[in-house]
Amino acid sequence: MGVRRAVQDGLVDDDGLGGAEAGVAPLLAERAPVDGYAAVEGADAVAVLTEWKQYRGLDPVAVAARIGQAKVLDARNVLDAAAWRAAGFEYKGLGRP
């Protein structure tokens, strides 16, 4: 039993060493996926921690096809809760019922 995490950041380049967030690269993860869909592949849960457009625009049906358990934490309340629930997700938005 353990935790495996994948962190995706649109400002970090492919090798995880450059871009605006270069100082974050050593803290990232065992793997640094190229996009949000790759980041959720095989995950048990998704946490959206930013309001960036590329994450707001994730298709919940496409995410559901890639994830093990349909659970999402929307820490910025940027996702369409009804759409994510309709796709079968257990949706939790901070400060939302």
Backbone hydrogen bonds, N-H to C=O, Kabsch-Sander energy under -0.5 kcal/mol:
donor,donor_aa,acceptor,acceptor_aa,energy
7,V,31,R,-1.0
12,V,9,D,-1.6
16,G,13,D,-2.2
20,A,11,L,-0.6
21,E,11,L,-0.5
22,A,19,G,-1.2
24,V,21,E,-2.3
25,A,21,E,-0.8
25,A,22,A,-0.7
27,L,24,V,-2.3
28,L,24,V,-0.6
28,L,25,A,-1.5
30,E,5,R,-0.7
31,R,5,R,-0.6
39,A,35,D,-1.9
40,V,36,G,-1.2
41,E,37,Y,-0.6
41,E,38,A,-0.7
42,G,66,R,-3.6
43,A,40,V,-2.7
46,V,71,K,-2.1
48,V,73,L,-3.0
49,L,47,A,-0.7
55,Y,52,W,-1.5
56,R,52,W,-2.1
57,G,53,K,-2.3
58,L,55,Y,-1.3
63,V,59,D,-2.4
64,A,60,P,-2.5
65,A,61,V,-1.4
66,R,63,V,-1.7
67,I,63,V,-1.0
68,G,43,A,-3.6
69,Q,43,A,-0.7
71,K,69,Q,-1.8
72,V,90,E,-2.4
73,L,46,V,-3.0
74,D,72,V,-0.6
74,D,92,K,-3.2
75,A,48,V,-1.9
75,A,73,L,-0.9
76,R,48,V,-0.5
77,N,74,D,-0.7
81,A,79,L,-1.1
84,W,80,D,-2.2
85,R,81,A,-2.6
86,A,82,A,-2.5
87,A,83,A,-1.3
88,G,85,R,-1.9
89,F,84,W,-2.3
90,E,70,A,-2.9
91,Y,89,F,-0.9
92,K,72,V,-2.2
94,L,74,D,-1.6
96,R,93,G,-2.4
